[in-house]
């Protein structure tokens, strides 16, 4: 942040400091949940890993209780969906591969 050569302004008496940024864990959880859902259909292992990491980040963000609770909840839900879909797609892929090897 540029201060144009001047020191940053101080907070007024009794004022709270300005927030500098949001909850990166919540954003990370949401992004990994979205990526996990997309890749769960394309490359299941990538979707599974992204879902697991997104779920862990979402749980940590929820415990810290900083930032948007909605974003944290959306990240957790999308991560769980990514994990479930990735596992289902792996099972379907295994069944298809087993049938192809048997015939």
Secondary structure, 3 states (H helix, E strand, C coil): CCCCCCCCCCCCCCCCCCCCCCCHHHHHHHHHHHHHHHHHHHCHHHHHHHHHHHHHHHHHHHHHCCCCHHHHHHHHHHHHHHHHHHHHHHHHHHHHHHHHHHC
